[in-house]
Amino acid sequence: MSHTSRQAGRALQVLVVLGLVLSLLGGVFADTAAAGSQDWAIPNGWFFTQTGDGVGRGFSVTDDYGVSFWSEFQRLGGAVSVGYPVSRRFQCDGFVCQAMQRVVFQWRPEANAVTFVNVFDLLSQAGKDEWLQNTRQTPRPKTWNDAGLPWDQVRQQHLAVLEQYPDLGSAYYGVAGDPVDMNGLPVADVTQVGDALVLRAQRVVLQQWLVDKPWAKSGEVTFALGGDIAKDAGLLPKAALVQMTATTRSRGNITMTSPLPPVPVVQDDLDAAKKVFVVYALMNAGGYDDDNARGFSTMRQRVREAVAATQDRGLLDRVRTYYQQLPNVLFSTFGSYAMALSGSGPFAETDNTPAALQGTAPLLNEFYTKARIGALWDANKSEVQAHLRDIMPRFVTPAQEVFDYSQWPSLPAQSYVYVPNYLEAYGRASTSKLDDKRYIMEGPSFGATSHINTFRHEVAHSVVNPVVEENLDLVESKRALFRAAPAEVKRYYRDWATFVAECLVRAVTVRVADLSTPTPGTGEAMRKADMERGFFLVGPFVEQLKAYETSGMTLREYAPKIFEAME
């Protein structure tokens, strides 16, 4: 099925990890209010107990935080078409998702709409075909000769399996919207399984019953409950299945015990991105090659080659000499310097300029002019803008996850500004606080999940750092433990309190990832990697955070217990 993912630009291409089945039965609209006391209106959405435990718990569907699941639920036909909710919201591969009985919603911010995931493809990838066949009467997918074919031909040959089955075809084509977008392509021939003819598609399974059943008459076509199947198969994160009460104050998977903090403002700033570009172009010209085992981004390579071709060799020699004579400056200081600059070329230093780089502006401006860095920025700006358009809509949710997890009563910054930095090493990020904004500068990354975890990590600093400062005497009393940190870690985290804060940030990121993603072992893999790199407090902090999650306390209140347990 190499071409089924070719729906490039098609809103329903699968990028997450859960998916499902759906049928939108001819535009039927569910009048949810008619269900009486089993479901009712809540601010910005609706609360349902039909899939709950029978004592008032269930799941809400809302339009909260720019993710319009409730509006889409109604547009798609309500519970009659997609079923009742069977999970809370969760995040997968950078997308906000929520499972209904028949379908898992996936919010696509670029389309401002819900799409659905190829649940049955994912079940195959998870090795669940035998389970589907034995417990859900769903045939295995067949092997298709799609390689090298254009999309229209792939679509045609998959849909051909419906030609001899008009009732199944009528149900498949009768959904609201594009049938391939809604159902996915058929992936197996129509097969008789027991008392039904069964069609397996990427997102749905259709069953035409050959005899009367309590739920269908002979000849009737029904759609399998894909959301329930995904849940039963273990594809949904456990935290997303925890039922709520109508008064539970919750976002994502984390139930709040204190008033919800406001939603953080997450924005981009192209002027800030230009300043970072200019400063890091200077540092690259000087010989900045720190932590580059993964190689350079394409943009970084282009910029380095263009700068190396500068005719003024004396300028490049002065830049290299300047860089070599810098004190032992941390990489994050370059970003802080860029954010403190005023102007858009030439640039001026300000009162917020880091002391280690004060006096750099004359050389920076000469380099900016003679090496034509402004023209280089203009040539690469569209790539930065495209990246921002793609990545920015995904960042409010992970930021809010961190605040919800920490039970933080107010935002530590008025806004968070995301600044991509293609001239930095892969996977490296830093933050810089300036006035009421916290700038998050991120180097190239490997996919949406990596971006999301980086953003969680940097936002977590804004809540963890104050907690460490408030408990500094207790933290400093355990300074002897710093001897166990390897030299490579101490190179970047030279102070014990800074090291403790970094370990706690990483532990918080591990727990938020575990609570917010459906992939088993996500957090454990992160914890193991951190421990292997020498962040030896991450493992113990993760265990302390598990206890914190059941304490009913805020992270600020619980923090002394975490620090007291450091051994």
VENZIWO-V692800 format. One record per pair of residues at least 24 apart in sequence whose ideal C-beta (glycine too) atoms are under 7 Angstrom apart, sorted by the first residue. I is the first residue (numbers start at 1). J is the second residue. D is the distance in whole Angstrom. If there is no record, write none. Layout:
BEGIN
i;j;d
I;J;D
I;J;D
END
This chain:
BEGIN
i;j;d
1;144;6
1;146;6
1;187;6
2;146;5
2;147;6
3;146;4
3;149;6
3;151;6
3;154;4
4;185;5
4;202;6
6;151;5
10;181;7
11;108;6
11;111;5
11;113;7
11;115;5
11;181;7
12;115;4
12;116;6
12;181;5
14;117;5
14;118;4
14;121;7
15;93;5
15;95;6
16;92;4
16;93;5
16;95;5
16;97;6
16;106;6
16;117;5
17;92;5
17;93;6
17;122;6
17;235;7
17;518;5
17;519;6
18;92;6
18;97;6
18;99;7
18;104;5
18;117;6
18;119;7
18;122;7
18;230;5
18;235;5
18;236;6
18;518;6
19;104;5
19;116;6
19;117;3
19;118;5
19;119;3
19;122;5
19;203;6
19;230;7
20;99;7
20;102;7
20;103;4
20;104;4
20;116;6
20;117;6
20;119;4
20;203;7
20;226;3
20;227;5
20;230;5
21;102;5
21;103;6
21;119;6
21;203;6
21;204;4
21;205;6
21;223;6
21;224;5
21;225;7
21;226;2
21;229;7
22;82;6
22;102;5
22;103;4
22;116;5
22;182;6
22;203;6
22;204;6
22;226;7
23;81;7
23;102;7
23;171;7
23;175;6
23;204;6
23;223;4
24;76;6
24;77;5
24;81;5
24;175;4
24;176;4
24;177;7
24;182;6
25;77;7
25;80;7
25;81;6
26;174;6
27;77;7
27;176;5
28;77;5
28;80;5
28;81;6
29;77;6
29;78;6
30;77;6
30;78;3
30;79;4
30;80;4
30;81;7
32;78;6
32;79;6
42;246;6
44;70;7
45;70;4
46;70;6
47;246;5
48;84;5
48;85;6
50;84;4
51;84;5
51;85;7
51;86;5
51;101;7
52;243;5
53;243;6
56;245;6
57;243;4
57;244;6
57;245;6
58;243;6
58;244;7
59;85;4
59;86;7
59;87;6
59;88;6
59;243;7
59;244;6
60;244;6
61;85;5
64;251;7
65;251;7
65;263;6
65;396;6
65;400;7
66;396;7
67;96;5
67;107;5
69;98;6
69;105;6
69;107;7
69;114;7
72;105;7
72;113;7
72;114;4
76;176;7
77;176;7
83;225;6
83;227;6
86;227;5
86;228;6
86;231;6
87;236;6
87;240;4
87;241;6
88;240;5
88;242;7
88;244;7
88;250;7
88;252;7
88;253;6
89;252;5
90;237;5
90;240;4
90;252;7
90;253;6
90;516;6
90;518;6
91;252;7
91;397;6
91;516;5
91;517;6
92;517;6
92;518;5
93;448;5
93;449;6
94;394;5
94;448;3
94;449;6
94;451;7
94;452;5
96;397;5
99;227;4
99;230;6
99;231;6
99;236;6
100;227;5
101;225;5
101;227;5
101;228;5
102;223;6
102;225;5
102;226;5
102;227;6
103;226;6
103;227;6
104;227;6
104;230;6
109;393;3
109;394;7
110;393;7
116;203;5
118;184;5
118;202;4
118;203;6
119;203;6
119;226;5
119;230;5
120;187;7
120;200;6
120;202;6
120;203;7
120;205;7
121;202;5
122;235;7
123;233;6
126;233;7
126;235;7
128;233;5
131;233;7
136;224;7
136;229;6
137;193;4
137;194;6
137;196;7
137;198;6
138;198;6
138;200;6
138;205;5
139;188;5
139;191;4
139;193;6
139;198;6
139;200;6
140;188;7
141;187;4
141;188;5
141;200;6
142;188;5
142;189;6
155;180;7
155;185;7
158;185;4
158;186;5
159;186;7
161;186;5
161;189;5
161;190;6
162;186;7
165;190;5
165;197;7
167;208;5
167;219;7
167;221;6
168;197;7
168;199;5
168;206;5
168;208;5
168;221;6
171;206;6
171;221;4
172;206;6
235;518;6
236;518;6
237;517;6
237;518;4
239;515;4
251;400;6
251;404;5
252;397;7
252;401;5
252;404;6
252;516;6
253;515;5
253;516;6
254;401;7
254;404;4
254;405;5
254;515;6
256;404;6
256;407;6
257;407;6
257;552;5
258;407;5
258;409;6
258;554;6
259;409;7
261;403;5
261;408;5
261;409;6
261;410;6
261;411;6
262;411;6
263;396;7
263;400;6
264;396;7
264;399;5
264;400;6
264;403;7
264;411;6
264;416;6
265;414;7
265;415;4
265;416;7
266;395;5
266;396;5
266;399;6
266;416;5
266;418;7
267;415;6
267;417;6
268;388;5
268;392;6
268;417;7
268;418;5
269;417;5
269;419;7
270;385;7
271;344;6
272;339;6
272;417;6
272;419;5
272;439;6
273;384;5
273;419;5
273;420;6
274;344;7
274;377;5
275;338;4
275;339;7
275;341;5
276;335;6
276;338;5
276;419;6
276;421;5
276;441;6
277;377;5
277;423;6
278;345;7
278;364;7
278;368;6
278;373;5
278;377;7
279;334;6
279;337;6
279;338;4
279;364;7
280;334;6
280;421;6
280;423;4
280;424;6
281;307;6
281;373;5
281;376;7
281;423;6
282;319;6
282;364;6
282;367;5
283;323;6
283;334;6
284;423;6
285;316;6
285;319;5
285;367;7
286;319;5
286;320;5
286;322;6
286;323;3
287;320;6
287;323;5
287;324;7
288;323;7
290;331;6
290;425;7
291;425;4
291;428;6
292;425;5
294;426;4
297;422;5
297;444;4
299;380;5
299;383;6
299;422;4
300;422;6
300;423;5
303;376;6
303;423;6
306;376;6
307;371;5
310;370;7
310;371;5
312;370;5
315;366;7
315;367;6
315;370;5
315;371;7
318;363;7
319;363;7
319;367;6
322;363;6
327;356;6
329;356;5
329;357;7
330;492;7
331;428;7
331;430;7
332;430;4
333;357;6
335;430;5
335;432;5
335;441;4
336;432;4
339;432;5
339;434;5
339;439;5
340;434;7
345;374;5
352;434;6
384;420;6
387;420;5
388;420;7
391;451;6
392;418;6
394;448;7
394;452;7
395;455;5
398;452;5
398;455;5
398;456;5
399;455;7
399;459;5
401;456;7
401;512;5
401;516;6
402;456;6
402;459;5
402;460;5
402;463;7
402;508;7
402;512;6
403;463;7
405;508;7
405;511;7
405;512;5
406;463;5
406;554;7
406;555;4
407;554;4
407;555;6
408;463;5
412;462;4
412;463;6
412;466;7
413;437;6
413;438;4
413;462;6
416;440;6
416;459;6
429;454;5
429;458;6
431;458;5
431;461;6
438;462;6
453;509;6
453;513;6
456;509;5
456;512;6
457;505;6
457;509;5
460;505;4
460;508;5
460;509;6
461;505;5
463;555;7
464;501;5
464;504;5
464;505;5
464;508;6
465;501;5
467;555;6
467;556;6
467;559;5
468;497;6
468;500;6
468;501;4
471;559;6
471;560;6
471;563;5
472;497;6
474;560;6
474;563;5
474;564;7
475;500;5
475;563;6
478;566;5
481;566;6
484;536;6
485;534;6
486;534;4
488;534;7
489;533;7
489;534;4
489;535;7
500;537;7
502;535;7
503;535;5
503;537;4
503;538;5
503;541;6
504;541;5
506;530;5
506;535;6
506;538;5
507;538;5
507;541;4
507;542;5
507;545;6
508;545;7
510;538;7
510;542;5
511;542;6
511;545;5
537;566;7
540;565;7
END
